[in-house]
Amino acid sequence: MNSKPKIAILGLGLMGSGMAGRLIDRGYAVTVYNRTAQKAEPLRQRGAAVARTPREAAAGADVILSMLADDPAAGGVWLGADGAAAGAARGSLFIESSTVSVDWIHELAKVAADRGCELLDAPVTGSRMHAAAGELVFLVGGSPAALEIARPVLAAMSRDIVYLGPSGSGAMMKLINNFVCGVQAVALGEAVAVIERSGLDREKAVGVLTGGAPGSPLVKMISARMLASDYTPNFLLRLIMKDLRYALKQTGTAGGMEVVSAALHTFERAAAAGYADKDFASVVEIMRHAGKEKA
C-alpha cells in the first residue's frame, strides 16, 4: 500500500510537467490538471490520473501544487466553483509554486485558512531541465510545521529547500531573484552586441566574461544561447517581463529600482519586436538591431 501523500499538480507548462514527472518517478500517486488537456497525455501514459477540472484534481489530494504563469492564471485554477480550493479536503496542504505577487499569496492563504487548509508559497529557481532532473531550489514561505509536512514531496523535485519565513517570504525572494536575473540578461545582451560591433573575437571575449567576475551561472547559461541565436524557450521573455512588473509593484519604483525599470523597458521592446514567446536570451537581438541601425 502506498503511504505517500496523494498529489495534485495544476499546470503542465515547461516547469509543471517536469515536476509532475519527477513525482511519478518517485512513486507518488499524481493527478494532473491542465487547461489544454492534450499536454497531460504524456503524463497519463506514465501513470498520472488526468482531471477535467482543478476541483476534480484537488478532490482526495493531500497536497495540491500549482505551477502557473501569473496571478490571473493562478486565480483561475484555485478559485471559483470549479477551482481547486472548492475541491480540497479539510487539512490538505496548498503549495503555490508559481512566480506570483505577494498580494496573491496573502489572498490564497486566507482562502486556504477558510477551508481548514494551509498554504506554503514555494516558488522555484531553475529551468525546465532542472525540473525534469529534480534539481530545483524551492524558496519557501509559510509555517515551519507545514514545510515539514511538505518536505518529502519538495525534496523529490529539488536539490535544496530554503525556508525564508512567514507567508509571502518565498514569493518575495523569487521576485528579487528574478529581477536580478533580468538585469543580468539585459546587461549581457548589451555586452554581446558591443563585442560583435567592436570586431573582437566573440568566443574569446565572451569567455572572459563567463570565466571572470561577471560569470554568474545565469550569464554562463544564456551567453551560449545569445552567441548561437538559439531562443528555444527555457524561460519565456514574456514571463521575465511579468516578474519585473510584479517586483516593481511590490517594492515601488523608488529607492533604487531604476535599473529594474530600465531592464523591463528593454524586455518590452524585445516583446514588441516579436520575441515575447522566445527564451529571454533573445533580448540581445534588439541590441544587435540597434547597432546595425547606427552603423
C-alpha positions as CSV (number, residue, x, y, z in Angstrom):
1,M,0.0,0.0,0.0
2,N,1.3,3.4,-0.9
3,S,1.7,5.5,2.2
4,K,2.9,8.6,0.3
5,P,0.6,11.5,0.1
6,K,-1.6,11.9,-3.0
7,I,-0.5,14.9,-5.1
8,A,-2.4,17.1,-7.4
9,I,-0.4,19.2,-9.9
10,L,-2.2,22.2,-11.5
11,G,-0.4,23.5,-14.7
12,L,1.7,21.5,-17.1
13,G,3.9,24.1,-18.7
14,L,7.7,23.9,-19.1
15,M,8.1,23.5,-15.3
16,G,4.9,21.8,-14.1
17,S,5.2,18.9,-16.5
18,G,8.8,18.2,-15.3
19,M,7.8,18.4,-11.7
20,A,4.8,16.1,-12.1
21,G,7.0,13.6,-14.0
22,R,9.5,13.7,-11.2
23,L,6.9,12.8,-8.6
24,I,5.5,10.0,-10.7
25,D,9.1,8.6,-11.0
26,R,9.4,8.7,-7.2
27,G,6.3,6.6,-6.7
28,Y,3.7,9.3,-5.8
29,A,0.1,9.0,-6.9
30,V,-0.3,12.1,-9.0
31,T,-3.4,13.7,-10.5
32,V,-2.8,16.4,-13.1
33,Y,-4.8,19.2,-14.5
34,N,-4.0,21.5,-17.4
35,R,-6.3,23.9,-19.3
36,T,-5.0,22.4,-22.6
37,A,-5.8,18.8,-21.9
38,Q,-3.5,17.2,-24.6
39,K,-0.5,18.4,-22.6
40,A,-1.5,15.9,-19.9
41,E,-1.3,12.9,-22.3
42,P,2.4,12.1,-21.8
43,L,2.0,12.1,-18.1
44,R,-1.1,9.9,-18.3
45,Q,1.0,7.4,-20.2
46,R,3.5,7.5,-17.3
47,G,0.7,6.7,-14.8
48,A,-0.8,10.0,-13.8
49,A,-4.6,10.4,-13.4
50,V,-5.9,13.3,-15.5
51,A,-8.6,15.6,-14.1
52,R,-11.2,17.6,-16.1
53,T,-11.2,20.5,-13.7
54,P,-9.0,21.8,-10.9
55,R,-11.7,20.9,-8.4
56,E,-11.6,17.3,-9.6
57,A,-7.8,17.2,-9.4
58,A,-7.9,18.5,-5.8
59,A,-10.5,16.1,-4.6
60,G,-8.8,13.4,-2.5
61,A,-5.4,15.0,-2.7
62,D,-3.3,15.5,0.4
63,V,-1.0,18.1,-1.3
64,I,-2.2,20.5,-4.1
65,L,0.6,22.2,-6.0
66,S,0.2,24.8,-8.8
67,M,2.8,25.9,-11.3
68,L,1.3,28.6,-13.5
69,A,2.2,31.8,-15.4
70,D,0.9,34.6,-13.2
71,D,-1.7,35.8,-10.7
72,P,-4.7,35.6,-13.1
73,A,-3.8,32.0,-14.2
74,A,-3.4,31.0,-10.5
75,G,-6.6,32.6,-9.5
76,G,-8.3,30.8,-12.3
77,V,-7.3,27.3,-11.1
78,W,-7.7,27.9,-7.3
79,L,-10.9,30.0,-7.1
80,G,-14.4,29.6,-8.2
81,A,-16.9,26.7,-8.3
82,D,-14.6,24.5,-10.3
83,G,-11.4,25.7,-8.6
84,A,-9.1,23.6,-6.6
85,A,-9.9,25.2,-3.3
86,A,-13.5,24.2,-3.7
87,G,-12.5,20.5,-4.1
88,A,-9.8,20.5,-1.4
89,A,-10.5,18.4,1.7
90,R,-10.1,19.9,5.1
91,G,-6.5,19.6,6.3
92,S,-4.9,19.3,2.8
93,L,-1.9,21.4,2.0
94,F,-1.8,24.1,-0.7
95,I,1.5,24.8,-2.4
96,E,1.8,27.8,-4.7
97,S,5.0,27.3,-6.8
98,S,4.1,29.9,-9.5
99,T,6.0,33.1,-9.6
100,V,3.3,35.4,-8.4
101,S,2.8,38.6,-6.4
102,V,2.9,38.6,-2.6
103,D,-0.6,40.1,-2.7
104,W,-1.9,36.9,-4.4
105,I,-0.1,34.7,-1.8
106,H,-1.9,36.6,1.0
107,E,-5.2,36.2,-0.7
108,L,-4.7,32.5,-1.3
109,A,-3.5,31.9,2.3
110,K,-6.9,33.3,3.5
111,V,-8.8,31.1,1.1
112,A,-6.8,28.1,2.4
113,A,-7.4,29.0,6.1
114,D,-11.2,29.4,5.4
115,R,-11.2,25.8,4.0
116,G,-9.3,24.5,7.0
117,C,-6.2,24.1,5.0
118,E,-2.7,25.7,5.0
119,L,-0.6,27.3,2.3
120,L,3.0,27.3,1.5
121,D,4.4,29.7,-1.1
122,A,7.2,27.7,-2.7
123,P,8.4,29.2,-6.0
124,V,11.5,27.7,-7.5
125,T,14.7,28.7,-9.1
126,G,15.8,26.6,-12.1
127,S,14.7,25.9,-15.7
128,R,12.7,23.1,-17.3
129,M,15.8,21.0,-17.4
130,H,16.2,21.3,-13.6
131,A,12.5,20.5,-13.1
132,A,12.8,17.3,-15.1
133,A,16.0,16.3,-13.3
134,G,14.8,17.1,-9.8
135,E,17.3,19.9,-9.3
136,L,15.1,22.8,-8.5
137,V,15.6,25.0,-5.4
138,F,12.4,25.8,-3.5
139,L,12.1,29.2,-1.8
140,V,9.5,28.7,0.9
141,G,7.3,30.9,2.9
142,G,4.7,29.8,5.5
143,S,4.7,27.9,8.7
144,P,7.6,25.6,9.6
145,A,5.1,22.9,10.5
146,A,3.6,22.9,7.1
147,L,7.0,22.8,5.5
148,E,7.9,19.7,7.4
149,I,4.7,18.0,6.1
150,A,5.7,19.1,2.5
151,R,9.4,18.5,2.8
152,P,9.5,14.9,1.3
153,V,7.4,16.0,-1.6
154,L,9.5,19.1,-2.3
155,A,12.7,17.0,-1.8
156,A,11.6,14.6,-4.6
157,M,11.7,17.6,-7.0
158,S,14.7,19.6,-5.7
159,R,18.3,19.8,-4.7
160,D,17.6,22.3,-1.9
161,I,14.7,23.8,0.1
162,V,15.3,27.3,1.5
163,Y,12.9,28.4,4.3
164,L,12.7,32.2,4.3
165,G,10.0,33.0,6.8
166,P,6.3,33.6,7.1
167,S,3.7,33.5,4.3
168,G,4.8,35.6,1.3
169,S,8.5,35.4,2.0
170,G,9.2,32.8,-0.7
171,A,7.2,34.8,-3.3
172,M,9.1,38.0,-2.4
173,M,12.5,36.3,-2.6
174,K,11.6,34.8,-6.0
175,L,10.7,38.3,-7.4
176,I,14.1,39.6,-6.1
177,N,15.9,36.7,-7.6
178,N,14.2,37.1,-11.0
179,F,14.7,40.9,-11.2
180,V,18.5,40.3,-10.7
181,C,18.4,37.7,-13.4
182,G,16.5,40.1,-15.7
183,V,19.0,42.9,-15.2
184,Q,21.9,40.5,-15.8
185,A,20.4,39.2,-19.0
186,V,19.9,42.8,-20.4
187,A,23.5,43.8,-19.4
188,L,24.9,40.6,-21.1
189,G,22.9,41.3,-24.2
190,E,24.4,44.8,-24.4
191,A,27.9,43.4,-23.8
192,V,27.5,40.8,-26.6
193,A,26.2,43.4,-29.0
194,V,29.2,45.7,-28.2
195,I,31.6,42.8,-28.6
196,E,30.2,42.0,-32.0
197,R,30.4,45.6,-33.2
198,S,33.9,46.1,-31.9
199,G,35.5,43.3,-34.0
200,L,36.7,41.3,-31.0
201,D,36.7,37.6,-31.3
202,R,33.3,36.7,-29.9
203,E,34.1,33.4,-28.3
204,K,37.3,34.7,-26.6
205,A,35.6,37.9,-25.4
206,V,32.5,36.2,-24.0
207,G,34.8,33.6,-22.4
208,V,36.5,36.5,-20.5
209,L,33.0,37.4,-19.1
210,T,31.9,33.9,-18.3
211,G,35.2,32.9,-16.8
212,G,35.7,36.1,-14.8
213,A,33.9,38.1,-12.1
214,P,30.7,38.7,-14.2
215,G,30.4,34.9,-14.9
216,S,27.3,34.1,-12.8
217,P,25.6,30.7,-13.6
218,L,22.9,32.7,-15.5
219,V,25.5,34.6,-17.6
220,K,27.2,31.3,-18.4
221,M,24.0,29.7,-19.4
222,I,22.4,32.3,-21.6
223,S,25.6,33.6,-23.2
224,A,25.8,30.4,-25.3
225,R,22.2,30.9,-26.5
226,M,22.9,34.5,-27.4
227,L,26.0,33.5,-29.4
228,A,24.1,30.7,-31.2
229,S,20.9,32.8,-31.6
230,D,19.1,29.8,-30.2
231,Y,16.0,31.0,-28.4
232,T,14.2,27.7,-27.8
233,P,12.3,28.5,-24.6
234,N,13.7,27.6,-21.3
235,F,12.3,30.8,-19.7
236,L,9.9,32.9,-21.8
237,L,10.7,36.5,-22.3
238,R,7.1,37.5,-21.5
239,L,7.4,35.8,-18.1
240,I,10.5,37.7,-17.1
241,M,8.6,40.9,-18.0
242,K,5.8,39.8,-15.7
243,D,8.2,39.1,-12.9
244,L,9.8,42.5,-13.2
245,R,6.4,44.2,-13.2
246,Y,5.4,42.3,-10.1
247,A,8.7,43.2,-8.4
248,L,8.2,46.9,-9.2
249,K,4.6,46.8,-8.0
250,Q,5.6,45.1,-4.8
251,T,8.5,47.3,-3.9
252,G,7.6,50.6,-5.6
253,T,9.7,52.3,-8.3
254,A,11.5,54.5,-5.7
255,G,14.5,53.5,-3.7
256,G,16.9,52.2,-6.3
257,M,14.6,50.3,-8.6
258,E,15.5,52.4,-11.6
259,V,17.8,49.6,-13.0
260,V,14.9,47.1,-12.9
261,S,12.6,49.6,-14.6
262,A,15.2,50.1,-17.4
263,A,15.5,46.3,-17.8
264,L,11.8,46.0,-18.0
265,H,11.6,48.6,-20.7
266,T,14.3,46.7,-22.7
267,F,12.3,43.5,-22.5
268,E,9.2,45.3,-23.5
269,R,11.0,46.5,-26.7
270,A,12.0,42.9,-27.4
271,A,8.5,41.7,-26.9
272,A,7.2,44.3,-29.3
273,A,9.8,43.2,-31.8
274,G,8.3,39.6,-31.7
275,Y,10.4,37.8,-29.0
276,A,7.7,37.5,-26.3
277,D,7.4,33.8,-26.7
278,K,11.1,33.2,-27.2
279,D,13.7,32.5,-24.5
280,F,14.6,35.7,-22.6
281,A,18.1,35.4,-24.0
282,S,16.6,36.8,-27.2
283,V,16.7,40.3,-25.7
284,V,20.2,40.5,-27.3
285,E,18.6,40.8,-30.7
286,I,17.2,44.3,-30.2
287,M,20.7,45.4,-29.2
288,R,22.1,43.8,-32.3
289,H,19.5,45.5,-34.4
290,A,20.1,48.9,-32.7
291,G,23.8,48.6,-33.5
292,K,23.1,47.9,-37.2
293,E,20.8,51.0,-37.4
294,K,23.5,53.2,-36.1
295,A,26.2,51.8,-38.3
